[in-house]
Amino acid sequence: MPETNATPGPRPGPPTPASIPKPGPPPGAAPRPGPPAGRPGPAPAAAAPAPPAAHPSPVPAASADPGRWGRADGDGTIHLITPDGDRVVGSYQAGPPAEGLEHYAKRFDALVTETEVLAARIAGGGDPKASLTALRTLRDGLDEAAVVGDVAGLHVRLDELVGRAEQGVTAAREERDRARTDAVARKEALAVEAEKLAEDSTQWKQAGDRFKAILDEWRTIKGVDRKTDEQLWKRYSKAREAFNRRRGSHFADLDRQRVAAKGRKEELAAQAEELAGSEEWSSTAAAYRDLMAEWKAAGRAHREADDALWARFRGAQDRFFARRNEHFAARDAEFTANADAKKQLLAEAEKIDLSDPDTARAALRNVQERWEEIGKVPRDEIRTLEGRLRGIEEKVADAADAQWRRTDPEAQARVEQFRARVEQFETQAEKAEASGDRRRAEQARAQATQWREWLEAAEQSVNER
Protein backbone atom coordinates (compact mmCIF):
# COMPACT_ATOMS: atom_id res chain seq x y z
CA MET A 1 0.00 0.00 0.00
CA PRO A 2 1.54 3.41 -0.95
CA GLU A 3 2.54 5.94 1.70
CA THR A 4 0.32 9.02 2.17
CA ASN A 5 1.08 11.99 4.41
CA ALA A 6 -1.57 14.23 5.92
CA THR A 7 0.86 17.20 5.97
CA PRO A 8 3.64 16.38 3.58
CA GLY A 9 6.87 18.28 4.13
CA PRO A 10 10.33 18.32 2.51
CA ARG A 11 12.00 15.04 1.82
CA PRO A 12 15.56 15.25 3.07
CA GLY A 13 18.11 12.70 2.00
CA PRO A 14 18.93 9.70 4.16
CA PRO A 15 20.98 10.41 7.27
CA THR A 16 24.69 9.69 7.41
CA PRO A 17 25.29 7.50 10.43
CA ALA A 18 28.86 8.72 10.94
CA SER A 19 27.69 12.33 11.20
CA ILE A 20 24.75 11.76 13.57
CA PRO A 21 25.52 11.70 17.28
CA LYS A 22 23.75 8.83 19.05
CA PRO A 23 23.59 9.75 22.73
CA GLY A 24 21.63 7.45 25.01
CA PRO A 25 18.81 8.46 27.32
CA PRO A 26 19.56 10.82 30.22
CA PRO A 27 21.24 9.18 33.23
CA GLY A 28 18.74 7.35 35.42
CA ALA A 29 15.99 7.40 32.82
CA ALA A 30 14.68 4.39 30.98
CA PRO A 31 13.85 4.54 27.30
CA ARG A 32 10.27 5.37 26.63
CA PRO A 33 8.55 2.90 24.34
CA GLY A 34 6.22 4.17 21.69
CA PRO A 35 2.49 3.73 22.15
CA PRO A 36 0.87 0.77 20.53
CA ALA A 37 -0.82 1.33 17.26
CA GLY A 38 -4.40 2.56 17.51
CA ARG A 39 -4.03 3.87 21.08
CA PRO A 40 -3.70 7.49 22.10
CA GLY A 41 -0.26 8.44 23.35
CA PRO A 42 0.67 10.10 26.61
CA ALA A 43 -0.43 13.61 27.46
CA PRO A 44 1.56 16.26 25.68
CA ALA A 45 2.86 17.83 28.89
CA ALA A 46 4.30 14.55 30.04
CA ALA A 47 6.08 14.07 26.68
CA ALA A 48 7.70 17.55 26.42
CA PRO A 49 11.46 17.38 26.03
CA ALA A 50 13.82 18.98 28.53
CA PRO A 51 14.76 22.63 27.95
CA PRO A 52 17.96 23.17 25.97
CA ALA A 53 21.28 23.60 27.68
CA ALA A 54 23.02 26.97 27.87
CA HIS A 55 25.37 25.81 25.12
CA PRO A 56 23.31 23.68 22.73
CA SER A 57 24.89 20.49 21.49
CA PRO A 58 23.92 18.33 18.54
CA VAL A 59 20.34 17.02 18.78
CA PRO A 60 20.02 13.26 19.46
CA ALA A 61 18.81 11.01 16.69
CA ALA A 62 15.06 10.39 16.92
CA SER A 63 15.28 6.96 15.28
CA ALA A 64 16.97 5.58 18.40
CA ASP A 65 13.75 6.14 20.38
CA PRO A 66 10.91 7.28 18.09
CA GLY A 67 8.28 6.78 20.83
CA ARG A 68 9.92 9.48 22.93
CA TRP A 69 9.05 12.15 20.37
CA GLY A 70 5.87 10.93 18.70
CA ARG A 71 3.08 8.39 18.49
CA ALA A 72 1.20 6.51 15.79
CA ASP A 73 -2.55 5.88 15.68
CA GLY A 74 -3.95 2.59 14.59
CA ASP A 75 -5.05 4.10 11.29
CA GLY A 76 -1.47 5.10 10.53
CA THR A 77 -1.76 8.73 11.57
CA ILE A 78 1.59 9.95 12.91
CA HIS A 79 1.71 12.57 15.69
CA LEU A 80 4.63 14.72 16.88
CA ILE A 81 4.63 15.33 20.63
CA THR A 82 5.36 19.03 21.38
CA PRO A 83 5.10 21.18 24.53
CA ASP A 84 2.05 22.82 22.95
CA GLY A 85 0.33 19.54 22.20
CA ASP A 86 0.50 16.82 19.63
CA ARG A 87 0.67 17.75 15.98
CA VAL A 88 -0.23 15.46 13.11
CA VAL A 89 2.72 15.23 10.79
CA GLY A 90 1.48 12.64 8.32
CA SER A 91 0.02 9.22 7.68
CA TYR A 92 1.78 5.93 7.04
CA GLN A 93 -0.11 3.17 5.23
CA ALA A 94 2.77 1.10 3.92
CA GLY A 95 3.12 -0.98 7.07
CA PRO A 96 2.48 -1.15 10.79
CA PRO A 97 2.03 2.17 12.62
CA ALA A 98 5.27 1.64 14.59
CA GLU A 99 7.13 1.38 11.32
CA GLY A 100 5.54 4.68 10.22
CA LEU A 101 6.68 6.33 13.44
CA GLU A 102 10.20 5.14 12.76
CA HIS A 103 9.95 6.39 9.18
CA TYR A 104 9.16 9.94 10.34
CA ALA A 105 11.87 9.72 12.98
CA LYS A 106 14.40 8.97 10.23
CA ARG A 107 13.16 12.03 8.40
CA PHE A 108 13.97 14.05 11.51
CA ASP A 109 17.38 12.41 11.69
CA ALA A 110 17.98 13.58 8.11
CA LEU A 111 17.24 17.15 9.21
CA VAL A 112 19.67 16.72 12.11
CA THR A 113 22.29 15.41 9.74
CA GLU A 114 21.79 18.34 7.37
CA THR A 115 21.99 20.72 10.34
CA GLU A 116 25.29 19.24 11.55
CA VAL A 117 26.71 19.28 8.05
CA LEU A 118 25.98 23.01 7.97
CA ALA A 119 27.49 23.38 11.46
CA ALA A 120 30.66 21.65 10.28
CA ARG A 121 30.73 23.91 7.23
CA ILE A 122 30.53 27.03 9.44
CA ALA A 123 33.22 25.70 11.78
CA GLY A 124 35.42 24.86 8.79
CA GLY A 125 35.30 28.38 7.35
CA GLY A 126 32.80 27.74 4.58
CA ASP A 127 30.65 30.40 2.96
CA PRO A 128 28.67 31.82 5.90
CA LYS A 129 26.07 33.46 3.66
CA ALA A 130 25.11 30.22 1.90
CA SER A 131 25.07 28.38 5.25
CA LEU A 132 22.89 31.10 6.79
CA THR A 133 20.38 30.82 3.96
CA ALA A 134 20.21 27.01 4.34
CA LEU A 135 19.93 27.24 8.15
CA ARG A 136 17.13 29.79 7.98
CA THR A 137 15.29 27.63 5.47
CA LEU A 138 15.56 24.65 7.83
CA ARG A 139 14.49 26.69 10.84
CA ASP A 140 11.59 28.43 9.10
CA GLY A 141 10.18 25.12 7.85
CA LEU A 142 10.75 23.25 11.09
CA ASP A 143 7.35 24.08 12.65
CA GLU A 144 5.58 22.49 9.68
CA ALA A 145 8.07 19.71 9.01
CA ALA A 146 6.65 16.17 8.65
CA VAL A 147 9.10 14.63 11.13
CA VAL A 148 9.19 13.04 14.54
CA GLY A 149 11.97 14.01 16.90
CA ASP A 150 13.29 16.65 19.26
CA VAL A 151 11.99 19.52 17.15
CA ALA A 152 12.35 22.02 20.00
CA GLY A 153 15.98 21.01 20.56
CA LEU A 154 16.65 21.18 16.85
CA HIS A 155 15.04 24.62 16.80
CA VAL A 156 17.40 25.78 19.55
CA ARG A 157 20.31 24.22 17.69
CA LEU A 158 19.29 25.98 14.48
CA ASP A 159 18.89 29.30 16.33
CA GLU A 160 22.42 28.92 17.67
CA LEU A 161 23.83 28.07 14.25
CA VAL A 162 21.92 30.91 12.60
CA GLY A 163 23.52 33.27 15.12
CA ARG A 164 26.95 31.89 14.32
CA ALA A 165 26.29 32.17 10.61
CA GLU A 166 25.08 35.74 11.01
CA GLN A 167 28.27 36.56 12.89
CA GLY A 168 30.21 34.92 10.11
CA VAL A 169 28.30 36.92 7.50
CA THR A 170 28.98 40.12 9.43
CA ALA A 171 32.67 39.25 9.81
CA ALA A 172 32.91 38.30 6.15
CA ARG A 173 31.22 41.54 5.15
CA GLU A 174 33.61 43.52 7.36
CA GLU A 175 36.56 41.61 5.92
CA ARG A 176 35.27 42.28 2.40
CA ASP A 177 34.90 45.95 3.31
CA ARG A 178 38.45 46.04 4.65
CA ALA A 179 39.73 44.17 1.62
CA ARG A 180 37.82 46.52 -0.66
CA THR A 181 39.18 49.56 1.20
CA ASP A 182 42.71 48.16 0.93
CA ALA A 183 42.23 47.31 -2.73
CA VAL A 184 40.86 50.78 -3.48
CA ALA A 185 43.78 52.35 -1.60
CA ARG A 186 46.29 50.24 -3.55
CA LYS A 187 44.75 51.12 -6.90
CA GLU A 188 44.45 54.76 -5.84
CA ALA A 189 48.19 54.77 -5.01
CA LEU A 190 49.00 53.15 -8.37
CA ALA A 191 46.84 55.71 -10.19
CA VAL A 192 48.56 58.58 -8.35
CA GLU A 193 51.99 57.13 -9.20
CA ALA A 194 50.99 56.76 -12.85
CA GLU A 195 49.78 60.38 -12.94
CA LYS A 196 53.05 61.61 -11.45
CA LEU A 197 55.06 59.59 -13.97
CA ALA A 198 52.93 60.97 -16.79
CA GLU A 199 53.49 64.54 -15.63
CA ASP A 200 57.12 64.62 -14.51
CA SER A 201 59.20 61.69 -15.70
CA THR A 202 61.68 62.01 -18.54
CA GLN A 203 63.32 58.65 -17.82
CA TRP A 204 61.42 57.14 -20.70
CA LYS A 205 62.55 53.51 -20.46
CA GLN A 206 62.35 53.26 -16.68
CA ALA A 207 58.96 54.99 -16.61
CA GLY A 208 57.64 52.78 -19.43
CA ASP A 209 58.75 49.66 -17.56
CA ARG A 210 57.10 51.00 -14.41
CA PHE A 211 53.79 51.53 -16.25
CA LYS A 212 53.89 47.86 -17.30
CA ALA A 213 54.65 46.78 -13.72
CA ILE A 214 51.77 48.93 -12.43
CA LEU A 215 49.43 47.25 -14.92
CA ASP A 216 50.58 43.78 -13.83
CA GLU A 217 50.06 44.68 -10.19
CA TRP A 218 46.70 46.30 -11.00
CA ARG A 219 45.41 43.05 -12.45
CA THR A 220 46.19 41.18 -9.24
CA ILE A 221 44.09 43.53 -7.07
CA LYS A 222 40.55 42.21 -6.62
CA GLY A 223 37.52 43.24 -4.61
CA VAL A 224 36.94 46.80 -5.87
CA ASP A 225 33.37 47.63 -6.85
CA ARG A 226 32.81 48.14 -10.53
CA LYS A 227 32.08 51.87 -10.44
CA THR A 228 35.15 52.73 -8.35
CA ASP A 229 37.31 50.35 -10.38
CA GLU A 230 36.24 52.00 -13.64
CA GLN A 231 36.98 55.47 -12.24
CA LEU A 232 40.45 54.45 -11.06
CA TRP A 233 41.13 52.62 -14.32
CA LYS A 234 40.24 55.75 -16.28
CA ARG A 235 42.79 57.72 -14.22
CA TYR A 236 45.50 55.13 -14.83
CA SER A 237 44.63 54.79 -18.51
CA LYS A 238 44.56 58.57 -18.99
CA ALA A 239 47.95 58.91 -17.28
CA ARG A 240 49.46 56.15 -19.42
CA GLU A 241 48.13 57.73 -22.61
CA ALA A 242 49.49 61.15 -21.55
CA PHE A 243 52.90 59.59 -20.86
CA ASN A 244 52.88 57.77 -24.20
CA ARG A 245 52.05 61.03 -25.98
CA ARG A 246 54.87 62.87 -24.21
CA ARG A 247 57.30 60.05 -24.92
CA GLY A 248 56.23 59.86 -28.57
CA SER A 249 56.56 63.64 -28.95
CA HIS A 250 60.00 63.51 -27.30
CA PHE A 251 61.31 60.82 -29.63
CA ALA A 252 59.76 62.52 -32.65
CA ASP A 253 61.60 65.72 -31.73
CA LEU A 254 64.72 63.68 -31.09
CA ASP A 255 64.46 62.10 -34.54
CA ARG A 256 64.14 65.54 -36.13
CA GLN A 257 67.13 66.78 -34.16
CA ARG A 258 69.17 63.76 -35.20
CA VAL A 259 68.33 64.30 -38.86
CA ALA A 260 69.41 67.94 -38.54
CA ALA A 261 72.55 66.89 -36.65
CA LYS A 262 73.41 64.40 -39.37
CA GLY A 263 73.16 67.09 -42.07
CA ARG A 264 75.30 69.52 -40.10
CA LYS A 265 77.94 66.90 -39.29
CA GLU A 266 78.15 65.89 -42.94
CA GLU A 267 79.04 69.53 -43.70
CA LEU A 268 81.64 69.62 -40.90
CA ALA A 269 83.20 66.33 -42.02
CA ALA A 270 83.51 67.69 -45.58
CA GLN A 271 85.19 70.88 -44.28
CA ALA A 272 87.59 68.83 -42.17
CA GLU A 273 88.55 66.75 -45.20
CA GLU A 274 89.22 69.92 -47.25
CA LEU A 275 91.58 71.22 -44.55
CA ALA A 276 93.51 67.95 -44.18
CA GLY A 277 96.06 68.92 -46.90
CA SER A 278 96.70 72.47 -45.64
CA GLU A 279 100.21 73.63 -44.72
CA GLU A 280 98.98 76.72 -42.89
CA TRP A 281 99.74 75.01 -39.63
CA SER A 282 98.64 77.60 -37.12
CA SER A 283 95.48 78.88 -38.81
CA THR A 284 94.37 75.38 -39.83
CA ALA A 285 94.84 74.05 -36.28
CA ALA A 286 92.65 76.93 -35.06
CA ALA A 287 90.10 76.10 -37.76
CA TYR A 288 89.97 72.48 -36.56
CA ARG A 289 89.35 73.70 -33.00
CA ASP A 290 86.41 75.75 -34.26
CA LEU A 291 85.07 72.78 -36.24
CA MET A 292 85.30 70.57 -33.13
CA ALA A 293 83.29 73.11 -31.12
CA GLU A 294 80.64 73.17 -33.86
CA TRP A 295 80.63 69.36 -33.98
CA LYS A 296 79.83 69.15 -30.26
CA ALA A 297 77.15 71.81 -30.57
CA ALA A 298 75.48 69.99 -33.49
CA GLY A 299 74.12 67.21 -31.22
CA ARG A 300 73.95 63.49 -31.94
CA ALA A 301 72.71 61.87 -35.10
CA HIS A 302 71.50 58.28 -35.19
CA ARG A 303 74.26 56.12 -33.79
CA GLU A 304 75.35 54.35 -36.98
CA ALA A 305 75.44 57.58 -39.01
CA ASP A 306 77.06 59.49 -36.15
CA ASP A 307 79.85 56.92 -35.83
CA ALA A 308 80.53 56.95 -39.56
CA LEU A 309 80.62 60.77 -39.76
CA TRP A 310 82.87 60.97 -36.72
CA ALA A 311 85.27 58.51 -38.36
CA ARG A 312 85.44 60.83 -41.42
CA PHE A 313 85.90 63.97 -39.33
CA ARG A 314 88.49 62.49 -36.99
CA GLY A 315 90.34 60.80 -39.84
CA ALA A 316 90.77 64.13 -41.68
CA GLN A 317 91.86 65.85 -38.46
CA ASP A 318 94.38 63.12 -37.68
CA ARG A 319 95.88 63.33 -41.16
CA PHE A 320 96.43 67.08 -40.84
CA PHE A 321 97.97 66.90 -37.37
CA ALA A 322 100.17 63.95 -38.36
CA ARG A 323 101.56 66.06 -41.22
CA ARG A 324 101.98 69.05 -38.91
CA ASN A 325 103.79 66.93 -36.34
CA GLU A 326 106.18 65.65 -39.01
CA HIS A 327 106.80 69.21 -40.15
CA PHE A 328 107.54 70.49 -36.66
CA ALA A 329 109.63 67.44 -35.83
CA ALA A 330 111.85 68.20 -38.84
CA ARG A 331 111.90 71.91 -37.95
CA ASP A 332 112.81 71.12 -34.34
CA ALA A 333 115.70 68.98 -35.52
CA GLU A 334 116.86 71.88 -37.70
CA PHE A 335 116.46 74.38 -34.86
CA THR A 336 118.45 72.13 -32.52
CA ALA A 337 121.30 71.99 -35.01
CA ASN A 338 121.10 75.80 -35.35
CA ALA A 339 121.34 76.15 -31.58
CA ASP A 340 124.45 74.00 -31.51
CA ALA A 341 126.02 76.12 -34.27
CA LYS A 342 125.22 79.35 -32.42
CA LYS A 343 126.73 77.98 -29.21
CA GLN A 344 129.96 77.29 -31.09
CA LEU A 345 129.84 80.79 -32.57
CA LEU A 346 129.34 82.32 -29.11
CA ALA A 347 132.31 80.40 -27.77
CA GLU A 348 134.37 81.90 -30.61
CA ALA A 349 132.99 85.43 -29.98
CA GLU A 350 133.71 85.31 -26.27
CA LYS A 351 137.43 85.00 -27.16
CA ILE A 352 137.58 88.30 -29.14
CA ASP A 353 140.60 90.46 -28.08
CA LEU A 354 139.28 93.75 -26.72
CA SER A 355 142.62 95.49 -26.51
CA ASP A 356 142.21 96.72 -30.10
CA PRO A 357 138.62 98.02 -30.35
CA ASP A 358 138.67 98.33 -34.13
CA THR A 359 139.76 94.72 -34.59
CA ALA A 360 137.22 93.63 -31.98
CA ARG A 361 134.39 95.44 -33.79
CA ALA A 362 135.34 93.78 -37.07
CA ALA A 363 135.38 90.35 -35.45
CA LEU A 364 131.99 91.02 -33.87
CA ARG A 365 130.47 92.01 -37.22
CA ASN A 366 131.66 88.76 -38.68
CA VAL A 367 130.08 86.85 -35.81
CA GLN A 368 126.78 88.74 -36.24
CA GLU A 369 126.61 88.02 -39.98
CA ARG A 370 127.22 84.33 -39.44
CA TRP A 371 124.69 84.40 -36.57
CA GLU A 372 121.90 85.59 -38.89
CA GLU A 373 122.84 83.04 -41.56
CA ILE A 374 122.46 80.16 -39.10
CA GLY A 375 118.71 80.83 -38.57
CA LYS A 376 116.18 80.03 -35.86
CA VAL A 377 116.70 77.95 -32.73
CA PRO A 378 114.25 76.20 -30.36
CA ARG A 379 112.03 78.68 -28.56
CA ASP A 380 113.17 77.71 -25.08
CA GLU A 381 116.82 78.53 -26.01
CA ILE A 382 116.28 81.85 -27.75
CA ARG A 383 116.59 84.04 -24.64
CA THR A 384 119.75 82.31 -23.37
CA LEU A 385 121.59 82.46 -26.68
CA GLU A 386 120.52 86.03 -27.47
CA GLY A 387 121.57 87.09 -23.96
CA ARG A 388 125.06 85.72 -24.40
CA LEU A 389 125.44 87.52 -27.74
CA ARG A 390 124.21 90.82 -26.25
CA GLY A 391 126.81 90.46 -23.50
CA ILE A 392 129.64 90.14 -26.05
CA GLU A 393 128.30 93.13 -28.02
CA GLU A 394 128.26 95.25 -24.86
CA LYS A 395 131.87 94.33 -24.01
CA VAL A 396 133.07 95.35 -27.50
CA ALA A 397 131.12 98.61 -27.29
CA ASP A 398 132.56 99.39 -23.83
CA ALA A 399 136.12 98.81 -25.10
CA ALA A 400 135.54 101.22 -28.04
CA ASP A 401 134.09 103.86 -25.71
CA ALA A 402 137.08 103.61 -23.37
CA GLN A 403 139.52 104.07 -26.24
CA TRP A 404 137.63 107.08 -27.54
CA ARG A 405 137.64 108.71 -24.12
CA ARG A 406 141.39 108.19 -23.86
CA THR A 407 142.07 109.86 -27.22
CA ASP A 408 139.46 112.63 -27.02
CA PRO A 409 141.34 116.11 -27.32
CA GLU A 410 138.73 117.95 -25.36
CA ALA A 411 138.96 115.45 -22.52
CA GLN A 412 142.78 115.75 -22.48
CA ALA A 413 142.53 119.54 -22.52
CA ARG A 414 140.23 119.47 -19.52
CA VAL A 415 142.70 117.21 -17.68
CA GLU A 416 145.59 119.62 -18.38
CA GLN A 417 143.45 122.62 -17.40
CA PHE A 418 142.55 120.99 -14.08
CA ARG A 419 146.24 120.10 -13.47
CA ALA A 420 147.37 123.71 -14.16
CA ARG A 421 144.81 125.07 -11.70
CA VAL A 422 146.02 122.67 -9.03
CA GLU A 423 149.62 123.77 -9.54
CA GLN A 424 148.55 127.45 -9.50
CA PHE A 425 146.79 127.21 -6.13
CA GLU A 426 149.63 125.16 -4.60
CA THR A 427 152.13 127.86 -5.65
CA GLN A 428 149.93 130.60 -4.11
CA ALA A 429 149.77 128.62 -0.86
CA GLU A 430 153.55 128.33 -0.69
CA LYS A 431 154.07 132.09 -1.27
CA ALA A 432 151.44 133.03 1.33
CA GLU A 433 152.97 130.76 3.91
CA ALA A 434 156.44 132.14 3.19
CA SER A 435 155.17 135.67 3.78
CA GLY A 436 153.52 134.57 7.02
CA ASP A 437 149.92 134.94 5.75
CA ARG A 438 148.51 131.74 7.06
CA ARG A 439 144.90 132.57 6.21
CA ARG A 440 145.62 133.06 2.50
CA ALA A 441 147.76 129.92 2.57
CA GLU A 442 144.90 127.79 3.92
CA GLN A 443 142.46 129.22 1.37
CA ALA A 444 144.85 128.43 -1.48
CA ARG A 445 145.44 124.87 -0.24
CA ALA A 446 141.65 124.31 0.02
CA GLN A 447 141.15 125.44 -3.57
CA ALA A 448 144.05 123.27 -4.68
CA THR A 449 142.43 120.24 -3.00
CA GLN A 450 139.11 120.88 -4.74
CA TRP A 451 140.72 121.17 -8.17
CA ARG A 452 142.79 118.04 -7.52
CA GLU A 453 139.59 116.08 -6.96
CA TRP A 454 138.24 117.34 -10.27
CA LEU A 455 141.53 116.42 -11.93
CA GLU A 456 141.40 112.89 -10.62
CA ALA A 457 137.81 112.47 -11.84
CA ALA A 458 138.74 113.71 -15.30
CA GLU A 459 141.78 111.42 -15.47
CA GLN A 460 139.65 108.47 -14.35
CA SER A 461 137.09 109.21 -17.05
CA VAL A 462 139.77 109.26 -19.70
CA ASN A 463 141.54 106.12 -18.52
CA GLU A 464 138.37 104.11 -17.80
CA ARG A 465 137.87 101.08 -20.00
PyMOL commands that set and color helices and strands:
alter all, ss='L'
color gray80, all
select helices_A, chain A and resi 17-19+44-47+62-64+66-68+97-123+128-142+151-200+204-220+226-275+281-297+303-349+357-374+379-407+409-434+438-463
alter helices_A, ss='H'
color red, helices_A
select strands_A, chain A and resi 70-72+77-82+85-91
alter strands_A, ss='S'
color yellow, strands_A
deselect
rebuild
show_as cartoon
